[in-house]
Amino acid sequence: MAQGQAKTEGRQATLHRMVLPDHICQYGVKAKQLLEERGLAVDDRILGSREEVEAFKAEHGIDTTPLVFIDGERIGGSAELERFLQDEGADV
């Protein structure tokens, strides 16, 4: 088991990320990879249109995607996820 994985394994992450026909957000890809590497179950929720992305950002008061929740707790975007995982003792 990887260092830090014990604290995250078995936990549930919800990831909201942008995947448009002409653009895939690389921060969302990175967030998904980090979550999976740490053993979290990922509910990967795709925002598939510009309208869907803009409505989601307005609803959550954010300027960019992705947005990550772990066990219902709002973590934030990719940078916040990295800090959260570091605080949990996982090498990022």
PDB file of N, CA, C and O in Angstrom, chain B, residues numbered from 101:
ATOM      1  N   MET B 101       0.844  -1.181   0.000  1.00  0.00           N
ATOM      2  CA  MET B 101       0.000   0.000   0.000  1.00  0.00           C
ATOM      3  C   MET B 101       0.886   1.240   0.000  1.00  0.00           C
ATOM      4  O   MET B 101       1.851   1.318   0.760  1.00  0.00           O
ATOM      5  N   ALA B 102       0.557   2.208  -0.853  1.00  0.00           N
ATOM      6  CA  ALA B 102       1.353   3.433  -0.951  1.00  0.00           C
ATOM      7  C   ALA B 102       1.180   4.266   0.312  1.00  0.00           C
ATOM      8  O   ALA B 102       0.151   4.212   0.985  1.00  0.00           O
ATOM      9  N   GLN B 103       2.230   5.045   0.613  1.00  0.00           N
ATOM     10  CA  GLN B 103       2.158   5.935   1.771  1.00  0.00           C
ATOM     11  C   GLN B 103       0.954   6.857   1.616  1.00  0.00           C
ATOM     12  O   GLN B 103       0.742   7.430   0.548  1.00  0.00           O
ATOM     13  N   GLY B 104       0.170   6.999   2.672  1.00  0.00           N
ATOM     14  CA  GLY B 104      -0.985   7.880   2.640  1.00  0.00           C
ATOM     15  C   GLY B 104      -2.231   7.234   2.090  1.00  0.00           C
ATOM     16  O   GLY B 104      -3.328   7.757   2.284  1.00  0.00           O
ATOM     17  N   GLN B 105      -2.095   6.110   1.407  1.00  0.00           N
ATOM     18  CA  GLN B 105      -3.261   5.490   0.809  1.00  0.00           C
ATOM     19  C   GLN B 105      -4.206   4.960   1.868  1.00  0.00           C
ATOM     20  O   GLN B 105      -5.419   4.934   1.655  1.00  0.00           O
ATOM     21  N   ALA B 106      -3.674   4.535   3.009  1.00  0.00           N
ATOM     22  CA  ALA B 106      -4.516   3.995   4.074  1.00  0.00           C
ATOM     23  C   ALA B 106      -5.567   5.008   4.524  1.00  0.00           C
ATOM     24  O   ALA B 106      -6.679   4.618   4.879  1.00  0.00           O
ATOM     25  N   LYS B 107      -5.237   6.300   4.516  1.00  0.00           N
ATOM     26  CA  LYS B 107      -6.179   7.322   4.962  1.00  0.00           C
ATOM     27  C   LYS B 107      -7.238   7.631   3.910  1.00  0.00           C
ATOM     28  O   LYS B 107      -8.297   8.163   4.242  1.00  0.00           O
ATOM     29  N   THR B 108      -6.970   7.308   2.650  1.00  0.00           N
ATOM     30  CA  THR B 108      -7.904   7.648   1.591  1.00  0.00           C
ATOM     31  C   THR B 108      -8.614   6.436   1.003  1.00  0.00           C
ATOM     32  O   THR B 108      -9.702   6.582   0.444  1.00  0.00           O
ATOM     33  N   GLU B 109      -8.040   5.256   1.110  1.00  0.00           N
ATOM     34  CA  GLU B 109      -8.632   4.072   0.515  1.00  0.00           C
ATOM     35  C   GLU B 109     -10.009   3.804   1.118  1.00  0.00           C
ATOM     36  O   GLU B 109     -10.203   3.890   2.330  1.00  0.00           O
ATOM     37  N   GLY B 110     -10.949   3.482   0.250  1.00  0.00           N
ATOM     38  CA  GLY B 110     -12.300   3.197   0.696  1.00  0.00           C
ATOM     39  C   GLY B 110     -13.183   4.424   0.810  1.00  0.00           C
ATOM     40  O   GLY B 110     -14.382   4.299   1.058  1.00  0.00           O
ATOM     41  N   ARG B 111     -12.619   5.595   0.636  1.00  0.00           N
ATOM     42  CA  ARG B 111     -13.408   6.826   0.703  1.00  0.00           C
ATOM     43  C   ARG B 111     -14.005   7.106  -0.668  1.00  0.00           C
ATOM     44  O   ARG B 111     -13.513   6.601  -1.677  1.00  0.00           O
ATOM     45  N   GLN B 112     -15.051   7.897  -0.707  1.00  0.00           N
ATOM     46  CA  GLN B 112     -15.779   8.211  -1.939  1.00  0.00           C
ATOM     47  C   GLN B 112     -15.480   9.642  -2.379  1.00  0.00           C
ATOM     48  O   GLN B 112     -15.651  10.590  -1.612  1.00  0.00           O
ATOM     49  N   ALA B 113     -15.036   9.782  -3.611  1.00  0.00           N
ATOM     50  CA  ALA B 113     -14.799  11.105  -4.192  1.00  0.00           C
ATOM     51  C   ALA B 113     -15.822  11.348  -5.300  1.00  0.00           C
ATOM     52  O   ALA B 113     -16.144  10.446  -6.073  1.00  0.00           O
ATOM     53  N   THR B 114     -16.317  12.564  -5.364  1.00  0.00           N
ATOM     54  CA  THR B 114     -17.149  12.995  -6.479  1.00  0.00           C
ATOM     55  C   THR B 114     -16.365  14.063  -7.214  1.00  0.00           C
ATOM     56  O   THR B 114     -15.987  15.084  -6.640  1.00  0.00           O
ATOM     57  N   LEU B 115     -16.129  13.814  -8.483  1.00  0.00           N
ATOM     58  CA  LEU B 115     -15.328  14.707  -9.319  1.00  0.00           C
ATOM     59  C   LEU B 115     -16.198  15.264 -10.428  1.00  0.00           C
ATOM     60  O   LEU B 115     -16.749  14.513 -11.233  1.00  0.00           O
ATOM     61  N   HIS B 116     -16.322  16.582 -10.467  1.00  0.00           N
ATOM     62  CA  HIS B 116     -17.044  17.270 -11.541  1.00  0.00           C
ATOM     63  C   HIS B 116     -15.970  17.869 -12.440  1.00  0.00           C
ATOM     64  O   HIS B 116     -15.183  18.707 -12.002  1.00  0.00           O
ATOM     65  N   ARG B 117     -15.940  17.430 -13.715  1.00  0.00           N
ATOM     66  CA  ARG B 117     -14.895  17.921 -14.607  1.00  0.00           C
ATOM     67  C   ARG B 117     -15.434  18.148 -16.006  1.00  0.00           C
ATOM     68  O   ARG B 117     -16.426  17.551 -16.425  1.00  0.00           O
ATOM     69  N   MET B 118     -14.744  19.036 -16.717  1.00  0.00           N
ATOM     70  CA  MET B 118     -15.144  19.445 -18.050  1.00  0.00           C
ATOM     71  C   MET B 118     -14.543  18.518 -19.099  1.00  0.00           C
ATOM     72  O   MET B 118     -13.328  18.333 -19.171  1.00  0.00           O
ATOM     73  N   VAL B 119     -15.433  17.937 -19.915  1.00  0.00           N
ATOM     74  CA  VAL B 119     -15.008  17.139 -21.068  1.00  0.00           C
ATOM     75  C   VAL B 119     -15.899  17.574 -22.238  1.00  0.00           C
ATOM     76  O   VAL B 119     -17.004  17.065 -22.420  1.00  0.00           O
ATOM     77  N   LEU B 120     -15.395  18.517 -23.013  1.00  0.00           N
ATOM     78  CA  LEU B 120     -16.137  19.037 -24.159  1.00  0.00           C
ATOM     79  C   LEU B 120     -15.663  18.338 -25.426  1.00  0.00           C
ATOM     80  O   LEU B 120     -14.572  17.768 -25.450  1.00  0.00           O
ATOM     81  N   PRO B 121     -16.472  18.379 -26.474  1.00  0.00           N
ATOM     82  CA  PRO B 121     -16.053  17.727 -27.717  1.00  0.00           C
ATOM     83  C   PRO B 121     -14.697  18.217 -28.240  1.00  0.00           C
ATOM     84  O   PRO B 121     -13.950  17.448 -28.845  1.00  0.00           O
ATOM     85  N   ASP B 122     -14.381  19.493 -28.009  1.00  0.00           N
ATOM     86  CA  ASP B 122     -13.135  20.056 -28.530  1.00  0.00           C
ATOM     87  C   ASP B 122     -12.102  20.366 -27.444  1.00  0.00           C
ATOM     88  O   ASP B 122     -11.045  20.925 -27.736  1.00  0.00           O
ATOM     89  N   HIS B 123     -12.407  20.001 -26.178  1.00  0.00           N
ATOM     90  CA  HIS B 123     -11.476  20.320 -25.094  1.00  0.00           C
ATOM     91  C   HIS B 123     -11.722  19.419 -23.883  1.00  0.00           C
ATOM     92  O   HIS B 123     -12.855  19.281 -23.420  1.00  0.00           O
ATOM     93  N   ILE B 124     -10.663  18.817 -23.384  1.00  0.00           N
ATOM     94  CA  ILE B 124     -10.720  18.060 -22.138  1.00  0.00           C
ATOM     95  C   ILE B 124      -9.822  18.778 -21.142  1.00  0.00           C
ATOM     96  O   ILE B 124      -8.633  18.977 -21.391  1.00  0.00           O
ATOM     97  N   CYS B 125     -10.400  19.162 -20.021  1.00  0.00           N
ATOM     98  CA  CYS B 125      -9.643  19.883 -18.998  1.00  0.00           C
ATOM     99  C   CYS B 125      -8.581  18.967 -18.392  1.00  0.00           C
ATOM    100  O   CYS B 125      -8.901  17.943 -17.788  1.00  0.00           O
ATOM    101  N   GLN B 126      -7.325  19.344 -18.560  1.00  0.00           N
ATOM    102  CA  GLN B 126      -6.224  18.524 -18.062  1.00  0.00           C
ATOM    103  C   GLN B 126      -6.155  18.511 -16.536  1.00  0.00           C
ATOM    104  O   GLN B 126      -5.646  17.555 -15.950  1.00  0.00           O
ATOM    105  N   TYR B 127      -6.659  19.559 -15.886  1.00  0.00           N
ATOM    106  CA  TYR B 127      -6.702  19.575 -14.423  1.00  0.00           C
ATOM    107  C   TYR B 127      -7.687  18.528 -13.910  1.00  0.00           C
ATOM    108  O   TYR B 127      -7.456  17.905 -12.874  1.00  0.00           O
ATOM    109  N   GLY B 128      -8.784  18.340 -14.640  1.00  0.00           N
ATOM    110  CA  GLY B 128      -9.749  17.297 -14.287  1.00  0.00           C
ATOM    111  C   GLY B 128      -9.166  15.911 -14.473  1.00  0.00           C
ATOM    112  O   GLY B 128      -9.395  15.022 -13.653  1.00  0.00           O
ATOM    113  N   VAL B 129      -8.410  15.722 -15.552  1.00  0.00           N
ATOM    114  CA  VAL B 129      -7.741  14.440 -15.796  1.00  0.00           C
ATOM    115  C   VAL B 129      -6.757  14.156 -14.668  1.00  0.00           C
ATOM    116  O   VAL B 129      -6.698  13.040 -14.152  1.00  0.00           O
ATOM    117  N   LYS B 130      -5.987  15.170 -14.290  1.00  0.00           N
ATOM    118  CA  LYS B 130      -5.005  15.011 -13.218  1.00  0.00           C
ATOM    119  C   LYS B 130      -5.693  14.693 -11.890  1.00  0.00           C
ATOM    120  O   LYS B 130      -5.235  13.825 -11.147  1.00  0.00           O
ATOM    121  N   ALA B 131      -6.791  15.394 -11.589  1.00  0.00           N
ATOM    122  CA  ALA B 131      -7.515  15.155 -10.344  1.00  0.00           C
ATOM    123  C   ALA B 131      -8.027  13.717 -10.288  1.00  0.00           C
ATOM    124  O   ALA B 131      -7.915  13.061  -9.253  1.00  0.00           O
ATOM    125  N   LYS B 132      -8.586  13.224 -11.391  1.00  0.00           N
ATOM    126  CA  LYS B 132      -9.092  11.853 -11.431  1.00  0.00           C
ATOM    127  C   LYS B 132      -7.961  10.859 -11.181  1.00  0.00           C
ATOM    128  O   LYS B 132      -8.113   9.900 -10.424  1.00  0.00           O
ATOM    129  N   GLN B 133      -6.841  11.104 -11.823  1.00  0.00           N
ATOM    130  CA  GLN B 133      -5.686  10.226 -11.660  1.00  0.00           C
ATOM    131  C   GLN B 133      -5.205  10.213 -10.204  1.00  0.00           C
ATOM    132  O   GLN B 133      -4.929   9.146  -9.656  1.00  0.00           O
ATOM    133  N   LEU B 134      -5.104  11.374  -9.582  1.00  0.00           N
ATOM    134  CA  LEU B 134      -4.670  11.462  -8.181  1.00  0.00           C
ATOM    135  C   LEU B 134      -5.625  10.708  -7.261  1.00  0.00           C
ATOM    136  O   LEU B 134      -5.190   9.974  -6.374  1.00  0.00           O
ATOM    137  N   LEU B 135      -6.915  10.889  -7.472  1.00  0.00           N
ATOM    138  CA  LEU B 135      -7.905  10.229  -6.632  1.00  0.00           C
ATOM    139  C   LEU B 135      -7.815   8.710  -6.770  1.00  0.00           C
ATOM    140  O   LEU B 135      -7.831   7.984  -5.775  1.00  0.00           O
ATOM    141  N   GLU B 136      -7.720   8.241  -8.010  1.00  0.00           N
ATOM    142  CA  GLU B 136      -7.645   6.801  -8.237  1.00  0.00           C
ATOM    143  C   GLU B 136      -6.359   6.209  -7.687  1.00  0.00           C
ATOM    144  O   GLU B 136      -6.368   5.108  -7.136  1.00  0.00           O
ATOM    145  N   GLU B 137      -5.248   6.929  -7.832  1.00  0.00           N
ATOM    146  CA  GLU B 137      -3.973   6.455  -7.304  1.00  0.00           C
ATOM    147  C   GLU B 137      -4.012   6.309  -5.793  1.00  0.00           C
ATOM    148  O   GLU B 137      -3.302   5.474  -5.233  1.00  0.00           O
ATOM    149  N   ARG B 138      -4.837   7.114  -5.124  1.00  0.00           N
ATOM    150  CA  ARG B 138      -4.925   7.073  -3.667  1.00  0.00           C
ATOM    151  C   ARG B 138      -5.976   6.092  -3.180  1.00  0.00           C
ATOM    152  O   ARG B 138      -6.215   5.978  -1.978  1.00  0.00           O
ATOM    153  N   GLY B 139      -6.611   5.378  -4.116  1.00  0.00           N
ATOM    154  CA  GLY B 139      -7.554   4.334  -3.735  1.00  0.00           C
ATOM    155  C   GLY B 139      -8.963   4.812  -3.446  1.00  0.00           C
ATOM    156  O   GLY B 139      -9.756   4.066  -2.873  1.00  0.00           O
ATOM    157  N   LEU B 140      -9.293   6.032  -3.826  1.00  0.00           N
ATOM    158  CA  LEU B 140     -10.646   6.519  -3.627  1.00  0.00           C
ATOM    159  C   LEU B 140     -11.551   6.017  -4.741  1.00  0.00           C
ATOM    160  O   LEU B 140     -11.131   5.930  -5.895  1.00  0.00           O
ATOM    161  N   ALA B 141     -12.777   5.690  -4.405  1.00  0.00           N
ATOM    162  CA  ALA B 141     -13.787   5.380  -5.413  1.00  0.00           C
ATOM    163  C   ALA B 141     -14.215   6.716  -6.011  1.00  0.00           C
ATOM    164  O   ALA B 141     -14.576   7.635  -5.276  1.00  0.00           O
ATOM    165  N   VAL B 142     -14.179   6.832  -7.341  1.00  0.00           N
ATOM    166  CA  VAL B 142     -14.452   8.119  -7.990  1.00  0.00           C
ATOM    167  C   VAL B 142     -15.770   8.079  -8.745  1.00  0.00           C
ATOM    168  O   VAL B 142     -15.954   7.274  -9.658  1.00  0.00           O
ATOM    169  N   ASP B 143     -16.684   8.958  -8.353  1.00  0.00           N
ATOM    170  CA  ASP B 143     -17.914   9.202  -9.097  1.00  0.00           C
ATOM    171  C   ASP B 143     -17.568  10.340 -10.056  1.00  0.00           C
ATOM    172  O   ASP B 143     -17.584  11.511  -9.677  1.00  0.00           O
ATOM    173  N   ASP B 144     -17.258   9.985 -11.291  1.00  0.00           N
ATOM    174  CA  ASP B 144     -16.755  10.924 -12.297  1.00  0.00           C
ATOM    175  C   ASP B 144     -17.930  11.557 -13.034  1.00  0.00           C
ATOM    176  O   ASP B 144     -18.552  10.926 -13.890  1.00  0.00           O
ATOM    177  N   ARG B 145     -18.223  12.793 -12.698  1.00  0.00           N
ATOM    178  CA  ARG B 145     -19.367  13.496 -13.293  1.00  0.00           C
ATOM    179  C   ARG B 145     -18.870  14.459 -14.364  1.00  0.00           C
ATOM    180  O   ARG B 145     -18.217  15.463 -14.078  1.00  0.00           O
ATOM    181  N   ILE B 146     -19.192  14.127 -15.578  1.00  0.00           N
ATOM    182  CA  ILE B 146     -18.718  14.879 -16.738  1.00  0.00           C
ATOM    183  C   ILE B 146     -19.641  16.052 -17.031  1.00  0.00           C
ATOM    184  O   ILE B 146     -20.861  15.906 -17.100  1.00  0.00           O
ATOM    185  N   LEU B 147     -19.029  17.214 -17.200  1.00  0.00           N
ATOM    186  CA  LEU B 147     -19.730  18.409 -17.682  1.00  0.00           C
ATOM    187  C   LEU B 147     -19.444  18.458 -19.177  1.00  0.00           C
ATOM    188  O   LEU B 147     -18.334  18.807 -19.581  1.00  0.00           O
ATOM    189  N   GLY B 148     -20.438  18.111 -20.010  1.00  0.00           N
ATOM    190  CA  GLY B 148     -20.184  17.849 -21.420  1.00  0.00           C
ATOM    191  C   GLY B 148     -20.518  18.956 -22.388  1.00  0.00           C
ATOM    192  O   GLY B 148     -20.336  18.783 -23.593  1.00  0.00           O
ATOM    193  N   SER B 149     -20.998  20.083 -21.912  1.00  0.00           N
ATOM    194  CA  SER B 149     -21.276  21.210 -22.810  1.00  0.00           C
ATOM    195  C   SER B 149     -20.853  22.498 -22.134  1.00  0.00           C
ATOM    196  O   SER B 149     -20.759  22.564 -20.909  1.00  0.00           O
ATOM    197  N   ARG B 150     -20.601  23.508 -22.922  1.00  0.00           N
ATOM    198  CA  ARG B 150     -20.206  24.806 -22.373  1.00  0.00           C
ATOM    199  C   ARG B 150     -21.307  25.333 -21.452  1.00  0.00           C
ATOM    200  O   ARG B 150     -21.011  25.901 -20.401  1.00  0.00           O
ATOM    201  N   GLU B 151     -22.579  25.151 -21.837  1.00  0.00           N
ATOM    202  CA  GLU B 151     -23.693  25.619 -21.020  1.00  0.00           C
ATOM    203  C   GLU B 151     -23.701  24.896 -19.668  1.00  0.00           C
ATOM    204  O   GLU B 151     -23.910  25.519 -18.627  1.00  0.00           O
ATOM    205  N   GLU B 152     -23.475  23.588 -19.694  1.00  0.00           N
ATOM    206  CA  GLU B 152     -23.448  22.807 -18.464  1.00  0.00           C
ATOM    207  C   GLU B 152     -22.299  23.268 -17.560  1.00  0.00           C
ATOM    208  O   GLU B 152     -22.470  23.385 -16.346  1.00  0.00           O
ATOM    209  N   VAL B 153     -21.143  23.525 -18.149  1.00  0.00           N
ATOM    210  CA  VAL B 153     -19.981  23.997 -17.384  1.00  0.00           C
ATOM    211  C   VAL B 153     -20.287  25.334 -16.733  1.00  0.00           C
ATOM    212  O   VAL B 153     -20.045  25.515 -15.540  1.00  0.00           O
ATOM    213  N   GLU B 154     -20.816  26.270 -17.507  1.00  0.00           N
ATOM    214  CA  GLU B 154     -21.092  27.616 -16.987  1.00  0.00           C
ATOM    215  C   GLU B 154     -22.158  27.577 -15.895  1.00  0.00           C
ATOM    216  O   GLU B 154     -22.036  28.287 -14.896  1.00  0.00           O
ATOM    217  N   ALA B 155     -23.192  26.768 -16.065  1.00  0.00           N
ATOM    218  CA  ALA B 155     -24.237  26.649 -15.042  1.00  0.00           C
ATOM    219  C   ALA B 155     -23.669  26.039 -13.758  1.00  0.00           C
ATOM    220  O   ALA B 155     -24.005  26.481 -12.660  1.00  0.00           O
ATOM    221  N   PHE B 156     -22.814  25.030 -13.895  1.00  0.00           N
ATOM    222  CA  PHE B 156     -22.200  24.389 -12.733  1.00  0.00           C
ATOM    223  C   PHE B 156     -21.307  25.377 -11.979  1.00  0.00           C
ATOM    224  O   PHE B 156     -21.357  25.452 -10.751  1.00  0.00           O
ATOM    225  N   LYS B 157     -20.498  26.127 -12.712  1.00  0.00           N
ATOM    226  CA  LYS B 157     -19.615  27.107 -12.073  1.00  0.00           C
ATOM    227  C   LYS B 157     -20.426  28.168 -11.334  1.00  0.00           C
ATOM    228  O   LYS B 157     -20.076  28.551 -10.217  1.00  0.00           O
ATOM    229  N   ALA B 158     -21.507  28.642 -11.951  1.00  0.00           N
ATOM    230  CA  ALA B 158     -22.354  29.646 -11.303  1.00  0.00           C
ATOM    231  C   ALA B 158     -23.012  29.072 -10.052  1.00  0.00           C
ATOM    232  O   ALA B 158     -23.079  29.746  -9.024  1.00  0.00           O
ATOM    233  N   GLU B 159     -23.492  27.846 -10.130  1.00  0.00           N
ATOM    234  CA  GLU B 159     -24.165  27.210  -8.994  1.00  0.00           C
ATOM    235  C   GLU B 159     -23.229  27.055  -7.793  1.00  0.00           C
ATOM    236  O   GLU B 159     -23.657  27.201  -6.648  1.00  0.00           O
ATOM    237  N   HIS B 160     -21.956  26.760  -8.056  1.00  0.00           N
ATOM    238  CA  HIS B 160     -21.008  26.503  -6.979  1.00  0.00           C
ATOM    239  C   HIS B 160     -20.098  27.692  -6.662  1.00  0.00           C
ATOM    240  O   HIS B 160     -19.247  27.606  -5.777  1.00  0.00           O
ATOM    241  N   GLY B 161     -20.276  28.794  -7.383  1.00  0.00           N
ATOM    242  CA  GLY B 161     -19.495  29.996  -7.110  1.00  0.00           C
ATOM    243  C   GLY B 161     -18.010  29.829  -7.398  1.00  0.00           C
ATOM    244  O   GLY B 161     -17.167  30.323  -6.648  1.00  0.00           O
ATOM    245  N   ILE B 162     -17.688  29.129  -8.488  1.00  0.00           N
ATOM    246  CA  ILE B 162     -16.294  28.892  -8.855  1.00  0.00           C
ATOM    247  C   ILE B 162     -16.023  29.457 -10.241  1.00  0.00           C
ATOM    248  O   ILE B 162     -16.940  29.663 -11.036  1.00  0.00           O
ATOM    249  N   ASP B 163     -14.746  29.702 -10.515  1.00  0.00           N
ATOM    250  CA  ASP B 163     -14.354  30.243 -11.810  1.00  0.00           C
ATOM    251  C   ASP B 163     -13.839  29.168 -12.767  1.00  0.00           C
ATOM    252  O   ASP B 163     -13.853  29.357 -13.983  1.00  0.00           O
ATOM    253  N   THR B 164     -13.389  28.050 -12.219  1.00  0.00           N
ATOM    254  CA  THR B 164     -12.802  26.995 -13.047  1.00  0.00           C
ATOM    255  C   THR B 164     -13.254  25.619 -12.542  1.00  0.00           C
ATOM    256  O   THR B 164     -13.755  25.477 -11.427  1.00  0.00           O
ATOM    257  N   THR B 165     -13.063  24.636 -13.383  1.00  0.00           N
ATOM    258  CA  THR B 165     -13.263  23.242 -12.993  1.00  0.00           C
ATOM    259  C   THR B 165     -11.904  22.577 -13.025  1.00  0.00           C
ATOM    260  O   THR B 165     -10.996  23.079 -13.688  1.00  0.00           O
ATOM    261  N   PRO B 166     -11.734  21.470 -12.334  1.00  0.00           N
ATOM    262  CA  PRO B 166     -12.719  20.596 -11.719  1.00  0.00           C
ATOM    263  C   PRO B 166     -13.114  21.060 -10.323  1.00  0.00           C
ATOM    264  O   PRO B 166     -12.549  22.006  -9.773  1.00  0.00           O
ATOM    265  N   LEU B 167     -14.103  20.364  -9.769  1.00  0.00           N
ATOM    266  CA  LEU B 167     -14.485  20.545  -8.381  1.00  0.00           C
ATOM    267  C   LEU B 167     -14.587  19.157  -7.761  1.00  0.00           C
ATOM    268  O   LEU B 167     -15.279  18.284  -8.286  1.00  0.00           O
ATOM    269  N   VAL B 168     -13.892  18.958  -6.640  1.00  0.00           N
ATOM    270  CA  VAL B 168     -13.812  17.656  -5.987  1.00  0.00           C
ATOM    271  C   VAL B 168     -14.479  17.704  -4.616  1.00  0.00           C
ATOM    272  O   VAL B 168     -14.293  18.650  -3.850  1.00  0.00           O
ATOM    273  N   PHE B 169     -15.257  16.668  -4.324  1.00  0.00           N
ATOM    274  CA  PHE B 169     -15.824  16.435  -3.001  1.00  0.00           C
ATOM    275  C   PHE B 169     -15.318  15.066  -2.546  1.00  0.00           C
ATOM    276  O   PHE B 169     -15.259  14.134  -3.347  1.00  0.00           O
ATOM    277  N   ILE B 170     -14.958  14.937  -1.283  1.00  0.00           N
ATOM    278  CA  ILE B 170     -14.575  13.638  -0.722  1.00  0.00           C
ATOM    279  C   ILE B 170     -15.472  13.389   0.482  1.00  0.00           C
ATOM    280  O   ILE B 170     -15.506  14.168   1.434  1.00  0.00           O
ATOM    281  N   ASP B 171     -16.197  12.275   0.408  1.00  0.00           N
ATOM    282  CA  ASP B 171     -17.171  11.924   1.456  1.00  0.00           C
ATOM    283  C   ASP B 171     -18.095  13.102   1.760  1.00  0.00           C
ATOM    284  O   ASP B 171     -18.428  13.366   2.915  1.00  0.00           O
ATOM    285  N   GLY B 172     -18.504  13.807   0.696  1.00  0.00           N
ATOM    286  CA  GLY B 172     -19.435  14.919   0.833  1.00  0.00           C
ATOM    287  C   GLY B 172     -18.809  16.243   1.218  1.00  0.00           C
ATOM    288  O   GLY B 172     -19.487  17.270   1.203  1.00  0.00           O
ATOM    289  N   GLU B 173     -17.527  16.245   1.562  1.00  0.00           N
ATOM    290  CA  GLU B 173     -16.829  17.482   1.935  1.00  0.00           C
ATOM    291  C   GLU B 173     -16.239  18.132   0.690  1.00  0.00           C
ATOM    292  O   GLU B 173     -15.518  17.493  -0.077  1.00  0.00           O
ATOM    293  N   ARG B 174     -16.552  19.407   0.499  1.00  0.00           N
ATOM    294  CA  ARG B 174     -16.018  20.135  -0.650  1.00  0.00           C
ATOM    295  C   ARG B 174     -14.521  20.366  -0.443  1.00  0.00           C
ATOM    296  O   ARG B 174     -14.108  21.010   0.521  1.00  0.00           O
ATOM    297  N   ILE B 175     -13.722  19.832  -1.360  1.00  0.00           N
ATOM    298  CA  ILE B 175     -12.273  19.979  -1.287  1.00  0.00           C
ATOM    299  C   ILE B 175     -11.829  21.164  -2.136  1.00  0.00           C
ATOM    300  O   ILE B 175     -11.023  21.979  -1.689  1.00  0.00           O
ATOM    301  N   GLY B 176     -12.343  21.265  -3.346  1.00  0.00           N
ATOM    302  CA  GLY B 176     -11.988  22.341  -4.256  1.00  0.00           C
ATOM    303  C   GLY B 176     -11.479  21.794  -5.571  1.00  0.00           C
ATOM    304  O   GLY B 176     -11.849  20.699  -5.995  1.00  0.00           O
ATOM    305  N   GLY B 177     -10.626  22.572  -6.208  1.00  0.00           N
ATOM    306  CA  GLY B 177     -10.077  22.197  -7.507  1.00  0.00           C
ATOM    307  C   GLY B 177      -8.832  21.345  -7.392  1.00  0.00           C
ATOM    308  O   GLY B 177      -8.553  20.767  -6.341  1.00  0.00           O
ATOM    309  N   SER B 178      -8.089  21.275  -8.476  1.00  0.00           N
ATOM    310  CA  SER B 178      -6.908  20.420  -8.558  1.00  0.00           C
ATOM    311  C   SER B 178      -5.841  20.798  -7.527  1.00  0.00           C
ATOM    312  O   SER B 178      -5.289  19.922  -6.862  1.00  0.00           O
ATOM    313  N   ALA B 179      -5.551  22.084  -7.391  1.00  0.00           N
ATOM    314  CA  ALA B 179      -4.528  22.527  -6.431  1.00  0.00           C
ATOM    315  C   ALA B 179      -4.959  22.227  -5.000  1.00  0.00           C
ATOM    316  O   ALA B 179      -4.151  21.782  -4.185  1.00  0.00           O
ATOM    317  N   GLU B 180      -6.228  22.469  -4.693  1.00  0.00           N
ATOM    318  CA  GLU B 180      -6.734  22.180  -3.351  1.00  0.00           C
ATOM    319  C   GLU B 180      -6.716  20.676  -3.068  1.00  0.00           C
ATOM    320  O   GLU B 180      -6.444  20.250  -1.945  1.00  0.00           O
ATOM    321  N   LEU B 181      -7.008  19.883  -4.092  1.00  0.00           N
ATOM    322  CA  LEU B 181      -6.948  18.432  -3.937  1.00  0.00           C
ATOM    323  C   LEU B 181      -5.526  17.990  -3.606  1.00  0.00           C
ATOM    324  O   LEU B 181      -5.328  17.156  -2.723  1.00  0.00           O
ATOM    325  N   GLU B 182      -4.552  18.531  -4.294  1.00  0.00           N
ATOM    326  CA  GLU B 182      -3.154  18.180  -4.008  1.00  0.00           C
ATOM    327  C   GLU B 182      -2.794  18.520  -2.565  1.00  0.00           C
ATOM    328  O   GLU B 182      -2.158  17.719  -1.879  1.00  0.00           O
ATOM    329  N   ARG B 183      -3.199  19.710  -2.098  1.00  0.00           N
ATOM    330  CA  ARG B 183      -2.923  20.103  -0.709  1.00  0.00           C
ATOM    331  C   ARG B 183      -3.636  19.172   0.266  1.00  0.00           C
ATOM    332  O   ARG B 183      -3.057  18.773   1.277  1.00  0.00           O
ATOM    333  N   PHE B 184      -4.880  18.825  -0.026  1.00  0.00           N
ATOM    334  CA  PHE B 184      -5.646  17.929   0.827  1.00  0.00           C
ATOM    335  C   PHE B 184      -4.936  16.575   0.935  1.00  0.00           C
ATOM    336  O   PHE B 184      -4.796  16.038   2.033  1.00  0.00           O
ATOM    337  N   LEU B 185      -4.495  16.029  -0.181  1.00  0.00           N
ATOM    338  CA  LEU B 185      -3.827  14.737  -0.172  1.00  0.00           C
ATOM    339  C   LEU B 185      -2.496  14.812   0.578  1.00  0.00           C
ATOM    340  O   LEU B 185      -2.124  13.870   1.278  1.00  0.00           O
ATOM    341  N   GLN B 186      -1.787  15.921   0.436  1.00  0.00           N
ATOM    342  CA  GLN B 186      -0.540  16.092   1.183  1.00  0.00           C
ATOM    343  C   GLN B 186      -0.825  16.138   2.678  1.00  0.00           C
ATOM    344  O   GLN B 186      -0.089  15.553   3.472  1.00  0.00           O
ATOM    345  N   ASP B 187      -1.893  16.833   3.061  1.00  0.00           N
ATOM    346  CA  ASP B 187      -2.272  16.906   4.476  1.00  0.00           C
ATOM    347  C   ASP B 187      -2.678  15.538   5.007  1.00  0.00           C
ATOM    348  O   ASP B 187      -2.523  15.255   6.195  1.00  0.00           O
ATOM    349  N   GLU B 188      -3.196  14.695   4.126  1.00  0.00           N
ATOM    350  CA  GLU B 188      -3.592  13.332   4.506  1.00  0.00           C
ATOM    351  C   GLU B 188      -2.380  12.408   4.562  1.00  0.00           C
ATOM    352  O   GLU B 188      -2.499  11.246   4.948  1.00  0.00           O
ATOM    353  N   GLY B 189      -1.212  12.925   4.175  1.00  0.00           N
ATOM    354  CA  GLY B 189       0.006  12.121   4.238  1.00  0.00           C
ATOM    355  C   GLY B 189       0.305  11.349   2.980  1.00  0.00           C
ATOM    356  O   GLY B 189       1.127  10.433   3.000  1.00  0.00           O
ATOM    357  N   ALA B 190      -0.344  11.698   1.878  1.00  0.00           N
ATOM    358  CA  ALA B 190      -0.098  11.016   0.608  1.00  0.00           C
ATOM    359  C   ALA B 190       0.926  11.799  -0.193  1.00  0.00           C
ATOM    360  O   ALA B 190       0.865  13.027  -0.249  1.00  0.00           O
ATOM    361  N   ASP B 191       1.858  11.104  -0.807  1.00  0.00           N
ATOM    362  CA  ASP B 191       2.801  11.760  -1.701  1.00  0.00           C
ATOM    363  C   ASP B 191       2.078  12.133  -2.976  1.00  0.00           C
ATOM    364  O   ASP B 191       1.480  11.273  -3.622  1.00  0.00           O
ATOM    365  N   VAL B 192       2.123  13.411  -3.355  1.00  0.00           N
ATOM    366  CA  VAL B 192       1.455  13.885  -4.574  1.00  0.00           C
ATOM    367  C   VAL B 192       2.504  14.156  -5.615  1.00  0.00           C
ATOM    368  O   VAL B 192       2.177  14.566  -6.729  1.00  0.00           O
TER     369      VAL B 192
END
